Amino acid sequence: MTVAVPHSSHWGAFDALVEDGRVTAVRPFARDRFPGSLIESVPDIIHAPCRIDRPYVRKGWLAGQRAGHLRGGDPFVPVDWDTAIRLVAGELDRVRQAHGNTAIFGGSYGWSSAGRFHHARTQLHRCLNALGGCTGQLTNYSYAAGMTLMPHIVGTNDCITGPATDWPSIIANARVLLCFGGLPLKNGEVCSGGAGEGQYRRWLREAGAAGLRIVNVSPLRQDTPDFLRAQWLPIRPGTDTALMLAMAHVIVTEGREDKDVLATHCVGWPTLRAYILGESDGLPKTPEWAAPITGVSAETIVELARAIATEPTMITSAWSIQRQDFGEQPYWMTVALAAITGGIGKPGTGFTFGYGSINGVGNPRHDLPVPALSAGRNPTGLFIPVARVTDMLEKPGDICEYNGKRITYPDTKLIYWAGGNPFHHHQDLNRLLRAWARAETIVVHEPWWTALARHADIVLPATTTLERNDIGASSRDRFVMAMKQAVPAQGQARNDVAIFADICDALGVRERYTEQRDEGAWLRHLYDTERAGWTAAGVETPDFDGFWDAGHLEFTPPERPFVLFEGFREDPYAEPLNTPSGKVELYSETIAGFGYDDCPGHPVWMEPREWLGAPEAARFPLHLLSFQPATRLHGQLDQGRVSLASKVAGREPILIGPVDATARGIETGDVVRIFNDRGACLGGAVVTEGVRPGVVAMATGAWLDPLEPGAPGALCVHGNPNVLTRDEGTSRLGQGPVAQSCLVEIERWTEPVPPVRVHTPPPIEED
């Protein structure tokens, strides 16, 4: 008999169809009119051959090979749970007693699961905070530079994380949608916390049907779907700021700027204006100046500038364009361009970041809280920017300058990771692998033998979401979903909560961690806590039992579209921004006061450290863009059918234009080697007209699979582009990742093609 069990995930809500204790198929949530395809991989990952069936310990660690020993090449030895808990608790206690809690790195960045209770990273932090704290992480890999910058400029990160101006407002009021980084359809298939409805595709179709002029400013044509018939401006990567400055120059010299808004709602305009016109540095930022930098003709720049100055325009910049050298600059200049054209706070116009970066941005939704578990306070108070992990491991005692602060890197002895995968997210993985060896002990919770698990010392098998009960919810979605357990825990896998509870028990703080609640009690507590807030807002909702029985809760959409900064636009004195001036800061005295030469007090053009205009381009003449995949979420689902079907000769596809392919004798279907001084990987070539000449593009998320496991610099045979990307901060302000500033070369692979082994377990020694 087949049983349908309601569930949810970052890639959509669904019913799991279960037969004889196995998930055999899924069907989309009945209320979702636009379900994505990623849910089709769910049965594959639950019962995958690469599931971790029991606890394991690296053989070399047991033999005393700890700090200074490269991970990834050793076999693993199975142990029972009692032994595993004793080892982990013992190491945590040893390190905190001998070196202090800051020697425990518990950042554990990653998306983890959609469940709000069994969120692994939150549970890890609850555990470590109960034990005295750890070194944690600030910001994220998605938009670190932007989220550090925007509070200085507009006083909030709502323009990045939401709520953003609703799509119905854009469709009804804008005539131009100017998209730096495009509006990729693939990104609309995922939403952190899960979504009951995939509305992004709907809004794009309605925007196209409404006749909006949509401009895709990107090296990749695929960054807008074909049905939008968008105008494609194949800009040179890393030059968005130069294009924006040149557009501003046209608007100002033709007297089309909104002088009233610049005078009443902004500070610093005279300083920025002088820079745009070249009065402060002797270099006017004209279209003729920008054209050879950007690859966009001066005539096109002039026409586009006039269009956005005369037509109601929404300017959106994808999260991806700030993941580059000096990534704060295009975001700051996006705000400036919206201020110059006067669109901020008006219906359907202005600026927002992320419309094409994730499902839910711009979805009409009342501003209501969603269930969430608190990690508590970190007693150490020590946090590092998320993308500075390798620096921290390499350079204990060094200073990291970040957002006006000076952070001293700790001497890390123990790494504890649950719910993420740095061997997906981080840049320059060969450098990370060498730094990873400095730790004495690495503990990982994982359901699968990912690259993270293979590079750990103690591996604890964790359940997937379908093996436990939870609540799925997102601040960008109208649904709260019951995530019901569909199958028993596989093998000896345990919930993270149970693992941490036993560790805390061994160290005498179990009740501090659990608060004397089990899974069911926690779910009721989280739901009831938020239900009180919903009731206070005048929203009637069922009690927990009614919600659980129904399988979901739906909030009605608001009658009036939300407009970002609307109150500020109407009266900047009654509703000021949370900035020092209460206004949009086109020049920031705070940032200028930091004295950072890589992020001065107003938006500027700075040549990227690594781009097609750099000297290194003579050896590595192709600019690699690493984008979010259409067939999985980051590295999640890589072993599923949707991702596997997209591979070319078993490798991650790499897009290359016909001119660049012909020059290298490459055809679609060829296995190619992509390389630079940092590393090399294999990929499967796809020749396409949709890539700007001189640019190649490869999705992130293929599980790292070194030809020689444990050897830094080994060829990744699967196609993980982060063996190629550079590990450096955007600037001392944001310290975000710069994955999009990366030069490579490509050649046909002529040797026998090595097998991909990462979706099977590593060597196991049963003794």
Secondary structure by P-SEA (a helix, b strand, c coil): cbbbbbbccccbbbbbbbcccccccccccccccccccccccccccccccccccbbbbccccccccccccccccbbbbbbcaaaaaaaaaaaaaaaaacccccccccccccccccccccaaaaaaaaaaaaaccccccccccccaaaaaccccccccccccccccccaaaaaacccbbbbcccccccccccccccccccaaaaaaaaaaaaccbbbbcccccccccccccccccccccccaaaaaaaaaaaaaaacccccccccccccaaaaaaaaaaccccccccccccccccccccaaaaaaaaaaaaccbbbbbbcccccccccaaaaaaaaaaaaaaacccccccbbbbccccccccccccccccccbbbbcccccccccccccaaaaaaacccbbbbcccbbbbbccccbbbbccccccccccaaaaaaaaaacccbbbbbbcccccccccccbbbbbbccccbbbbbbbccccbbbbcccccccccccccaaaaaaaaaaaacccccccccccaaaaaaaaaaaaaaaaaaaccccccaaaaaaacbbbbbccccccccccccccccccccccccccccccccaaaaaaccccccccbbbbcccccccccccccccbbbbbccccccccccccccaaaaaaccccccbbbbcaaaaaaaccccccccccccccccbbbbbbbcccccccbbbbbccccccccccccccccccccccccccccccccccccccccccccbbbbbbcccccccccccccccccc
